[in-house]
Amino acid sequence: MTGHRRGARGAGGDRWLGLRISPLTRRRTENFAANRRGFWSLWVFLALFIVSLFAEFIANDRPILVVHDGRLFMPIFRAQPETVFGGTLPTEADFGDPEVRRLIEDGGWMIMPPIRYSYRTVAWDLPEPAPSPPDAQHWLGTDDQARDVLARTIYGFRISVLFGFTLTLVSTLVGVAAGAIQGYFGGWVDLTLQRFMEVWSSVPILYVLIILASIIEPNFWWLLGILLLFQWMSIVGVVRAEFLRARNLDYVRAARALGASDLVIMARHVLPNAMVATITFVPFILAGSVTALTGLDFLGIGLPPGSASLGELLAQGKANLQAPWLGLTGFFVIALMLSLLIFVGEAVRDAFDPRKAITGSPGPASPAADGMVTPAPAKAGE
């Protein structure tokens, strides 16, 4: 990939997929790739996440495809009654029922997912009482409600990562905006927002969640909104410090003297420099956000009962010490997920290290190597 980018260089710099890549961005990309542990951790994490996005095609009690009497069905997207396949019941077909399978095989064929259990499927034919140990049918065993642990792990991994990504993205946008306003304007604006954050951060979020969970049933979006009310403050200090440092620099003074608006100066001139320090914190914020839902589910104030959750799996392991596969599965999945995110965060930190920004290797820091990008002053009215 590096050779391809180098071959695409021209007077305007490197290009990748038609986009211009600046020399500084290229060096940061190369520094990230040089950290082999972080580089491969990113690919492993992305591979696991992409696989989990197709959880319905991997672990499901419905067929991916059914061909019966010349007709094509995809029950994985739309439930079908048993009467469609020649049965007598108008209710949804149970594809785990041998009779339903016989009806389908008499008039066609079907393709089942590799794991024939969804996160909510109850296995009624266990050889021993639940939770049952791993076997050929349930590779990681079943939980105390006879549900397949592997299926619940795949679905739980997906919802935890999606929750963490969403929380990190929205809280980072809000935190960057709040920190930019504080640092750029300063004065009473900065003082007022700082005092508000001090008061707001002292609110015990766990108690708030416990009280609200006793009034209404929490769900994905409800928990996301509550955590967002507090999570945005984690990045405000970094952005505020960068704006306080840059607001009186020469290029900002020049842009202001030429009549550029405050919004243009903040967005086009100061924000790119502030994002250098901010981006290095994002992977670590993501790691905390991913485990936030896990912790709430472990305490019993997270997603509704029955939802796929790594935290609920850990809670079952704690309540069923005679079934060690429950706790061990949850522990190793969370440990792997957090380890990959931390390794990626370390690689991002190395990529934005000012000592490597110019030479690509540690060396004496210089004003040009601290990630500062000094844009030309904006024209009047821009």
N, C-alpha and C positions, 0 to 999 in steps of 0.2 A: 504493500500500500504506500509505503514511504517512497519507493522508487517511482511509482505511478504519479504521486504528487509532484516529485521533483521533475519528472519529465513534462509536467504540465505547467511549469513555471514560465512566466513571461514578464513583460514590463510591469504588468499590473499585479504581480504576485502569483501565488499558487491558486489552483482552482480544483474543487472537488464537487462533482455532480452539478457543475455549472455555477457554483458559488465561489466567490473570491475568498481565499484564506490568507489572512495576514501572516507575515513572518513570525510575529509574536505568538499568534494562535498555533501555528505549525510547531513552533518549539515547545509550547506547552503540551501539545498532543504527543510529541515525541517523548517528552519527559514523563508523561503519564504512562505511555507504552513501555518505557524503560523500567518502570516498577512492575516486574513480572507478576508478583503476587497480587497486586491490585488490579492489573490488567486482566488476568485470567479470572479473578474473583468477579469482575464485572460481567464477563461473558457467562460464567456459571450461573450467576444470579439472574441474568436476563433469560438464560435458557430455562431455568426453573420457573420463572415468572410466566414466560410465554406458554410453557406446558400447562401451568395451572389455569391460564385463561381458557383453555379448551378442556376444562375438567369434565364437562358434560359428555364429551366424546371419549373420555378415558375411564371414568367411573360413573356408571349409571345403570339403573334397573330397567331402562327402556332401550329398545334396539336403535341403532343408528339408522338402519335402513331395513324395510320390510317389503318384499314383493309377494303379493298374494292375489291369485286369479288374474294375473296380468296388470294389476294395479300397484302403484308405487306409494309407499307411506314412509314418513320420517317421524315416528313417535317421539323422538328426542326433542322435537320442536312443538309437536301438537299431539295431545293424548287422543287415543282412539278407543271406542267402545269394543267390547268383546264380540258384539254381533257383526262387526265388520269382517271378522275372520271366521265367521260361521258358528260362533258361540250363541248361547241363549241369554246371557246377562247383558243388560244395556249399560252397565257400569264400565268404568275404565278397565282395559285389559291388563291383567297381571301377567307380565311376560316371564315371571319366575314360576308360574303355575305350569306343571307338566302338560295339563290338558290344553292350555292355550298354545303351548309350543307345538303340540301334536297337530292342532288345527292349522297352524301356520305352515308347518312342514308338509302337510297333506296337499296344500294348494300353492306352495311357493317356498321361500326361504327368507332368512333374516340375518343381519350382521349385528352382533352384540358388542359393546365396548369390552376392552381387555379386563376391566374390573366390573363385574356384573352387579354392583351395589352402588347406590347413591349414598350421600351423607346421611339421608334420613331413612334409608331402607332397613327394616328390621329382619334379621335372619331367623326364621322360625324353625329351621332344621338343624340347629346346632347339636353336636354330639354330647355336649355337656352344658350346664347352666352358664349364662353370661355373668361376667366377662370370660370369654373362652380364649385360650392361647392361640398363637399363630398356627395355621395349617395350610393345606394346599388351596383351600377356598378363600380363606382370610389371611393374607400374607403377614399382616401385623396384628392379627387377632381381632377381637370385638370388644366393645366397651360394655359397661354394665347394663345397657339397654339393647344389647345384641346388634349393634350397628357396626359396620366395617370400619376399623380404625384407619386403614390406608385411604379409603375414600374420604373420610372426614378430615384427614390430614391434608389431602390435596385441596379440598374446598376451603379449609381453614387457612392454609397458606395464601391462597388467592385473596380472600377477603381481608386478611391482615395486611398484605402488601398494598392492596388498593386503598384501604383505609389510611395507611401510613403515607402513601403518595399524595392522596387528596389533602390530608391534613397538612403535610409539609408544604405543598404548593400554595394553598390558600393562605396559610399562616405566614409563609415567607413573603408573599405579595403584600399582605397587610403590614407585616413588620418592617419591610423595606420602605413602604410609603410613610409609615409613622416615624421611623428613624430619619428619613430624608427631610421631612417637615421640621422635625426637632433640630437637626443639625444645621440646616440651611438658614432658617429664620432666627434661631437662637432666642435670646431675650425671654420675654414673658411667655412666648409660645413653648419654648423648651422647658421653662420652669413649670408651667401648668401641666404639660404632658408628663413630665417626670414625677410630679407629685401624684398625678392620677395613677400612673403605673405602680408607684410604691403602695398606694392604697389597694389597688385592684389585685396586685400580686400577693397581698396578704390574705386574700379570701381563700379559705381551705377548699380546694376544688373537689377533693374526695368527699367531703361532707355534703357539698352541693349536689354531687351525683347521687349519693345515697338518699338524700331527701327527695330529689326529683324522681328517682327510680321507685320510690314508695308511692308516688302519686300517679305517674303514667308509666306505661311499658316502654322501655328504651328500644331504639332501633338504630340502624346504621347511621342515618342522617341526623337523628336526634343527638347521638353521642358525638358525631363529628362537629355539630354546631356548638355543643357545650365545651368541648376541648379547644375549639378554635377561639373561644372567648379568652382563653388564657395562654394558648400556645404561641400566639403572635409576638409576645413580649420577649421571647428567647433570642431574637435576632436584632431587636431594636438598637441595643447598645453598640453593636459593631457598626451598623450603618450610620448611626448618629455620630460616632467618633470620626468616621471617614468624611462625613459632610462638614463637621466642625473643622477638620484639618484643611479641607480643600476650598471652603467657601471664600477665603481671603487670598487665595493664590492669584498670580498675575493673570492667567488666562481667564479666570472667572471675573476678575475686575474688568478686563478688557471687553468681555462679552456683555457685561452689565453696562459699561460705558457706551457701547455701540447700540444700546437700546433693546437688547434681547430680553424677553420676558423671563420671569423667575422660573416658570414651568419649563421653558426651553433650556435654560441653564442647568436646571436640576436633571432633566431627562437626557440631554445630549452631551453635557460636559462633565458633570460631577458624578452622576450615577454609574457610568462605565468604570470609573476608577474605584468607586465604592464596592462594586460587585466583585472585584478581585478578592477582597477579604471576605465578602459574604459567601461566595460560592464554596470556599473551603469549609464552612460550617454546615452547609446543607446536608451532606451525607450523614453527619453525626446527628443532626436534627431528625433526619429520616429514620435512623436506627431507633431513636427514642419514640417517634411517632408510631412506628410499626408495632412496638411492644406495648403501646398505650392500651390498645384494644385488648391485647392478650391479658394484661394485668387486670382490666375491668372484668373480663369474662371469668378470670380465675376467682375474683372476689364475689362473683354472682350478680354484678350490677351492670353487665355489658349487654350483649345481644340477647334477644328473646330465647327462652329455652328451646332446645332442639336445633338451633343454628350451628353450623359447622364453625368450630373455634378451637384454636390451639390452647387458649387459656382454659376452656372448659375441659379439654383433654387432660391438662395438668391437674385440674381440680379432681377429675375422676381418678387419676393416678394417686393423688393424696388420700382419697377416700377408699381406694381399693389397693392397699399395699400388697395383697396377695396376687395382684396382677401387674407385675413390674413392667410389662410391655406398654402399658398406658402412659405412665410417667416418663419412661425412657424415650418413647417415641416423641412426645411433646418436647422433652428437654433437648434431644439431639436436633430436631428440626429448628427450634428457636435458636440454639447455639450456632448452627450452621448459617442460618439467615443473618444473625447479627455479626458473625465473624466475617462473612462476605461483605456486608455493608461497611464494617470498620476498615477492612483492607482497601476497599474502594475509596473510602474517605482519606486514608493515608496517601494513596496514589494521587488523589486530587490535590491534597495539600502539597505534595512534592511538585506537581505540575505547576502550581502557582507560586512556588517558592521564588522570591525575588532574586536569590543568588543563582538560580538556574535559568532565569528568564532570558538572559543574553547569551551566556556561554554554553548552557545545557548541562553544566556541572557546577557543584558548589564552589564558590569563590567570593571575593570581596564584594560586598553590596555596593551599589552605585545608585544615584538618583534615577538613572534611566532604567534600572533593573528592578525597581520596586513595583512594577505593574502600572505606573502612572501613564496615562495616555493624555497628552496635552493637545486638545483639538484647537483648530484655528478659531479665533473669535467669530461669533455669529454676526452676520450682517444685521443692520438696523431693521427692526420690524420682523425678524425671523422668529 
